[in-house]
Amino acid sequence: MGYASRLGRARVSLALSIGVMSHSAQLWADAPGAIEEIYVLGRGETRQVQTIGALQIDQLPAGTSPLKAIENLPGVNFQSADPYGSYEWSTRITIRGFNQNQLGFTLDGIPLGDMSYANHNGLHISRAISSENVGSVRLSQGTGALGTASTSNLGGAVEFYSAQPHKDMGATLNLTAGSESTQRGFLRLDSGELASGTSLYASYTSQDAEKWRGEGDQQQEQFNAKLVQTLGTATVSAYYAYSDRQEIDYQDMSLKMIDRLGDRWDNYYPNWDRAVNAAQGNFHGAVTSLDDAYWNASGLREDKLGYVALALPFGENIDWDTRVYMHRNEGQGLWGTPYTPTPGGAPLSIRSTEYDVERQGVISALTVRVGEHEINGGFWYEHNDFNQARRFYGEPDIAGPTRNFEDFQSNPFFTQWEYDFETETLQFHLQDTWNATEALRLNAGFKTVDVQSDSTAVVDLRFAGSDLSGSIESQEDFLPQLGAVYTLNDGNELFASVARNMRAFIGAAAGPSPFSTTPAGFAAIRDAVDPETSTTWEAGWRFDQGVLQGSVSAYYVDFEDRLLAIQQGPGIQGNPSVLANVGSVETQGIEAAVLWQPIDNVSWFNSVSLNNSEYADDFVSNNVTVATGGKTVVDAPEEMFRSELVYDNGDFFVRADINFTGSRYYTYLNEGEVDSYTLFNLGAGYRFGKLAFAQDIVVQLDITNLFDEDYVSTIGSNGFTNSDPDGTAQTLLIGAPRQSFVSVKATF
């Protein structure tokens, strides 16, 4: 079947998926990576589960993050300051009021950690795989499956699946150009299925784009390879990814800065003289402080990720799935700081936060089918060595810069602190799915989690005679999950579930971690602070009436022992934060997703989310009561609406979508607020079919933010504050203006 025909048919089908336990039983069989449908609502699932296919990602501008591809699904609030959703400092996703650090992320079952910018236990999906190689993305809005390899999935899980190698030998070439001098190339070579039972592909991606405000480039090179080998009834899979990413940062803004300096304001680069003058307190124009702009800033990341997997059936009723993985990361986050001058040189220096991750792990699960029961159990073990440091690099010549922010820095003049963290993670799960009747399926199980983090100081000059060496443990022996799905008839089913989850403490010296405080503070909280936990209740209805398909669900979440780390002063100064349990959060909401095919070649997908997340308690900070009880959770819009209208006749296609996001708070007391916004995006293309040596050629035009809406995208880029009555909290990033891109895609 040709690509055009597949796409035309996929647009009119939700292809309601098979049951929950057939997914759990083949957790890493890569079957989800082979789906061709656009939107998949999880028929047979006891939980709220939805999936998008590779064709949805393929229709977005080339290089768009797979995370951005799921923003049309209900409950998802995705933000980024660039049009692709891949700029990591700005990338944020919240689901039902839970932020990114409280969600779980995996690729082919391999843990990606919480995908935080600080990189302590994983990596971002945009570095783990090129978007063209993503086969599907599976979203569990309420809670992930028990076997999900994550210690942060309080509020849901996002599972990415790599595409399988093609059955036929060939090549794929994608070229993109567009706004801000964007240049992107993707080349993939497929071996096809060989006589030995081997199939594999290798791809190379290069992307370079200038920033849309300020000066500087955001660049990335990637290499992906995947091999699948059949050995009788067994299947061996292997995957490897290399990524080298350099992104020049946008300046974080406040509401007052936007009013005073404009929405195109950015850091001083390449104006060295102005940066030097500002560091000396000589401000020009509307600049009034050291923090209005810095000399420059960047994020540098180099990653190597790989796994080997074995899927081994024992007869018809027993399956064993195991994979072993490794991940190596080196990273630096650089800021040109005016707070630390170079000795004998310029009145500024380069401050770095440096990351070195080396982790290995194994995930294994056994599934046994006995009568009407399917029993699945397994474990996940990971050893993570993480080194984190704060260093300063000099600019010795006041006449001009000597260092490039796109390069890893060396030869620091000062190391303020450096720590080694060793984290051991062990998770075990066991569950049973029982087909009680032809209409009723029940699922019950539990998992245990034990995470031990040990910290050893290499050097710490912040505290006289003391450091943060020590250990902390996160442990829960019984985290249950129960669910049921009842089939009313061929087109309707009801589902309900309840699950309890825990988020482990972070083994890092910065961020929302028990180690990111003073030695006295760590000693005080080590045995007193509790890890965050949540209990999620949800129920819903799925329906399929042919031309009209969809789902409606309601949920309630009791989030306990909320941890709050409050940064003291501007983020660039590196002041310690304070971590404490500050009460609970109550969340309730309703979500709906509907796909309608009124006529041939036309489909209309809509989702709506109504969410109410509120802090249940006040808390005390510096002996002052902060009255957060009854306040709305930060970065948790109460209303969201997504709509996508598509026409596709097999040759010509056009897609128009609308994204409405309600107002959001960035302060815990709710007086700091950014306005709601509505974005319109447009895409159109034509498939020319076979032409010369190419089997298929597609030309596509994409326009993001069609009507050039001015809006604040990311909030909390430098954390959230208790209050901001003057609008001076520098923790906002501005959304990208209208951008356009042209892509040519060819298969050979």
Secondary structure as GFF3:
##gff-version 3
##sequence-region A 1 748
A	DSSP	alpha_helix	3	10	.	.	.	ID=ss1
A	DSSP	alpha_helix	20	25	.	.	.	ID=ss2
A	DSSP	three_ten_helix	31	34	.	.	.	ID=ss3
A	DSSP	beta_strand	39	41	.	.	.	ID=ss4
A	DSSP	beta_strand	49	53	.	.	.	ID=ss5
A	DSSP	alpha_helix	54	58	.	.	.	ID=ss6
A	DSSP	alpha_helix	66	69	.	.	.	ID=ss7
A	DSSP	beta_strand	76	79	.	.	.	ID=ss8
A	DSSP	beta_strand	92	95	.	.	.	ID=ss9
A	DSSP	three_ten_helix	100	102	.	.	.	ID=ss10
A	DSSP	beta_strand	104	107	.	.	.	ID=ss11
A	DSSP	beta_strand	110	111	.	.	.	ID=ss12
A	DSSP	alpha_helix	125	128	.	.	.	ID=ss13
A	DSSP	three_ten_helix	131	133	.	.	.	ID=ss14
A	DSSP	beta_strand	134	140	.	.	.	ID=ss15
A	DSSP	beta_strand	157	162	.	.	.	ID=ss16
A	DSSP	beta_strand	170	178	.	.	.	ID=ss17
A	DSSP	three_ten_helix	179	181	.	.	.	ID=ss18
A	DSSP	beta_strand	182	190	.	.	.	ID=ss19
A	DSSP	beta_strand	198	210	.	.	.	ID=ss20
A	DSSP	beta_strand	217	231	.	.	.	ID=ss21
A	DSSP	beta_strand	234	248	.	.	.	ID=ss22
A	DSSP	alpha_helix	255	261	.	.	.	ID=ss23
A	DSSP	alpha_helix	272	279	.	.	.	ID=ss24
A	DSSP	three_ten_helix	290	292	.	.	.	ID=ss25
A	DSSP	beta_strand	297	314	.	.	.	ID=ss26
A	DSSP	beta_strand	318	337	.	.	.	ID=ss27
A	DSSP	beta_strand	349	370	.	.	.	ID=ss28
A	DSSP	beta_strand	373	394	.	.	.	ID=ss29
A	DSSP	beta_strand	414	435	.	.	.	ID=ss30
A	DSSP	beta_strand	440	460	.	.	.	ID=ss31
A	DSSP	beta_strand	470	489	.	.	.	ID=ss32
A	DSSP	beta_strand	492	503	.	.	.	ID=ss33
A	DSSP	alpha_helix	519	525	.	.	.	ID=ss34
A	DSSP	beta_strand	532	544	.	.	.	ID=ss35
A	DSSP	beta_strand	548	560	.	.	.	ID=ss36
A	DSSP	beta_strand	563	567	.	.	.	ID=ss37
A	DSSP	three_ten_helix	571	573	.	.	.	ID=ss38
A	DSSP	beta_strand	577	581	.	.	.	ID=ss39
A	DSSP	beta_strand	585	596	.	.	.	ID=ss40
A	DSSP	beta_strand	602	615	.	.	.	ID=ss41
A	DSSP	beta_strand	619	621	.	.	.	ID=ss42
A	DSSP	beta_strand	624	626	.	.	.	ID=ss43
A	DSSP	beta_strand	639	648	.	.	.	ID=ss44
A	DSSP	beta_strand	652	661	.	.	.	ID=ss45
A	DSSP	beta_strand	664	665	.	.	.	ID=ss46
A	DSSP	beta_strand	673	674	.	.	.	ID=ss47
A	DSSP	beta_strand	677	691	.	.	.	ID=ss48
A	DSSP	beta_strand	694	704	.	.	.	ID=ss49
A	DSSP	beta_strand	712	715	.	.	.	ID=ss50
A	DSSP	beta_strand	732	734	.	.	.	ID=ss51
A	DSSP	beta_strand	739	747	.	.	.	ID=ss52
###
